Amino acid sequence: MSSDDNPAAARWHRLVTDRLDEVERLSPGRGSFSGAFWDRRADRYAAHVKTTDIEDDPFLRALRRLSDRGTTAIDVGAGTGRFALGLAGGVGHVTAVDPSAGMLAILGRDAEQAGVTNVTTVQGTWEQAVTQVADVVFSAFVLTLVPDARRFVGKLDAAARDHVLLYLGAYSADAVLDPLWRHFHGAPRTPGPSYLDALAVLHELGIAPQVKVVEIVNRRRFATVEEAVERYRDWLLLPDTPGVNDELAALLATWLLGRRGALRSPLRAQPAAIVRWRPGADVGSTRA
Ligand SMILES: C[S@@+](CC[C@H](N)C(=O)[O-])C[C@H]1O[C@@H](n2cnc3c(N)ncnc32)[C@H](O)[C@@H]1O
């Protein structure tokens, strides 16, 4: 890709790879954010997303407004399937694409438990996946892991008949974690791309989306400081050693709010952007 032709896409690529390189440097083996990375986190991720009231989620509400019982949808990077399963009851069919077998196994288990029979899983990255065209194609909290945003978005556009939707954080949790990050790493974290960088990439593709910034309330609670240490150690890319655990526990004991049994981060809510457009814009060479 020539950075002269597509400066926003080139900037996106640099932001994602610099961020992943930092992850890889501090926690070798994690920087690829491959399927295996998510396989190891699937149970934990499923437990976390269960703390979010999906029925309340503005993205799910937007998806429901745009669909009916005959709608077909593709959930790209479906993870454990909170949106695929949340949507399934009101549409004809959902295809859930994800490279992580672990995430998709939880999605399959939960679908079975809920009696959902109209969700099909496809294991693979979106770049590799072979799917039919669908009415609505959406992707939540995935794009910032993907260096080649042009290709990824171009394929979303090409796979959609009526609507494409992206859900992206509109605020970096890094800002909240910064004092803890600096305490251990001595420098600020390498920034990843923001939803504004995504909008610039879309603009280069000739896509003019509607954008709505919404709020996701943070309902995550920790029963004990020790439980919080497990989570924050992972977010802060720290090794699991007694020294680190003790130091982190001492910091979190003063940093977390709330009472024992329901400790919480000072981040009360997380803004997120719903980015939506009609497919078929001139997306140049990326369109299949
Ligand atoms: C943060 S999780 C989001 C899961 C789900 N969309 C949600 O909001 O709960 C990111 C997911 O993206 C998947 N993923 C990463 N790279 C991908 C790619 N290139 N194509 C499709 N999915 C990808 C991961 O396996 C993981 O399940």
The ligand as an ORCA input file, in Angstrom:
! r2SCAN-3c Opt
* xyz 0 1
  C     -12.804     -8.034     21.555
  S     -13.422     -9.499     20.822
  C     -15.033     -8.948     20.285
  C     -16.026    -10.069     20.182
  C     -17.478     -9.667     19.881
  N     -17.594     -8.964     18.613
  C     -18.049     -8.826     20.996
  O     -18.205     -7.613     20.818
  O     -18.278     -9.390     22.069
  C     -12.505     -9.566     19.298
  C     -12.822    -10.811     18.474
  O     -12.315    -10.561     17.153
  C     -11.796    -11.769     16.645
  N     -10.870    -11.418     15.546
  C      -9.594    -10.965     15.626
  N      -9.084    -10.753     14.393
  C     -10.079    -11.067     13.510
  C     -10.157    -11.068     12.084
  N      -9.136    -10.703     11.324
  N     -11.315    -11.468     11.500
  C     -12.377    -11.844     12.265
  N     -12.354    -11.861     13.639
  C     -11.210    -11.476     14.240
  C     -11.156    -12.428     17.858
  O     -10.970    -13.818     17.690
  C     -12.163    -12.079     18.955
  O     -13.125    -13.102     19.113
*
